[in-house]
Each structure stands twice: as structure tokens, then as C-alpha cells.
Amino acid sequence: MARQQLSRERVLAAATELADREGIAALTIRAVANRLGSAPMAVYHHVAGKDEILDGLVDAVFAEFEVPVPGRPWRPELARRSHSARAALARHPWATPLLESRRRPGPATLAQHDAVLGTLLSDGFDVPAAGHAFALIDAFVYGFALQEATIPFTPDAIEDGAREIVATLPDGGYPHLARFVAERIGPGYAFGDEFDVCLELVLDGIGTLRAAAPGAPR
């Protein structure tokens, strides 16, 4: 069977698979070439180097976020986008620290940012309030995704793990932590369940920015 022709799309797909499996530190031109069964110089015919690969990977992750629609009510649109962003970052846990790091943002990245701002600006937020809202929602979603990715226990082991940690603490040394684990971290507990409650609180806070914006509907 003839070898599949190399392309920029195949290079980026291989790089994504490598990062998903081994982490972003494993991403090198040689590693991508090995995954493709090609020579490193063949990869350079399609990307200028690792930075261009990272630009492409970040844009591909943004392309997995659902795009809010300007003109629709801001709250459900940002909620929909937030849930899809969290899901995308769970699929690509290496991506969170990179999302806002690129100096050459791709079309999906630009479209995503433009749509979020457009959704806010078209529904009662002035420019400063839209900026505050955008920063807040991304800080929450990205931060939550990072926490989920770095918790040192699998979801079905978090109860035992938390109780093991508390068992090593001196008696009475950290009473509030011990109480929280005893009363909250029980059968069926999942850290991910905190997302919906916290997202609603964040959206409530963003709503106060809209109410304060000059000319915003009450």
C-alpha cells in the first residue's frame, strides 16, 4: 500500500495525538516525524518548526469550543461555550497553559474571541465590562480544567485518597479540612460536580457587570 502523503493537517494531527498521549514536553519535530514514519526534514516542508505546530495545536483546541452567537442572550451562550471548553480541555489537558500564549493566533482562536466579545457587546455590556466578563469566565474555565487535570487521584479513588491524606495529619491540626473531608468527600463525590454550581456563580457575577454598564437593559 502506498504511504499516505504528508500534509500540514497530518503533521498537526500526529502532534495532537502525541501531546494527548505523552504530554506537551514530548512534542518535538523528531517525535512527530517518528509518529508519521517520516524523516524530520519532511515535516519541515509543512511546518516551519515547533512554534508553528504549537500555533496549530492551540487553534485546533479552540476549534473544539462551541462558538457563542452574538445577538442571542449572553448567559446561555457563555454557559454553552464554557461547558464545551471544559470538555475540550479534558480531552487535551496539556492545552490549558498554552491557550493565550500564541503571538500568531489562528482563525478559530480569533473567531472564538470575536464571538465572545460580540455576544457580550450585543447584549448590554459596554467595552470595559465585556473585557472584565471575558477575563473572568476564562479564568474560571481554564482554572477549573487545570485543577481537574492535576488532581492526583482518579475520580473513583478521590474519597480514599482524601481520607488517606487526612489520616496522616496531626489530631486537631487542620479541623476544618478534616470536617470537609468527613462531611463532603463521600461515596459518589466527584470534583467535577462543582463545575455547574461554580459556573452559575460566575455568570451571576458577570451579570452585575452588565447591570452596571451605561445604557444596559435592567
Summary of the structure (lengths in Angstrom):
residues: 218
radius of gyration: 21.5
end to end distance: 65.7
largest distance: 68.7
contacts: 606
relative contact order: 0.10
helix: 68%
strand: 0%
